[in-house]
């Protein structure tokens, strides 16, 4: 497996809510907390990513030891979390 990083946006959600739904997956938010509030990543802002998408963006990284099974499990959890938050 080639180590890499993927940025995925979940429209209509916020990254913190997505992260709270996940179990055993190391992801980071595309947002950072500033003075108790949430702001979007400066990189996403510079790329003119719409706020509704940027607020729900997660950074997901893989390493050399990441297995296909771990990736498939993460995809299922992400899809489930997004579905739950959107309903």
Buried (B, 14 or more C-beta within 10 A) or exposed (E): EEEEEEBBBBEEBBBEBBBEBBEEBEBBBBBEEEEEEEBBBEEBEEEEBEEEBBBBBBBBEBEEEBEEEBEEBBEEBBEEBBEEBEE
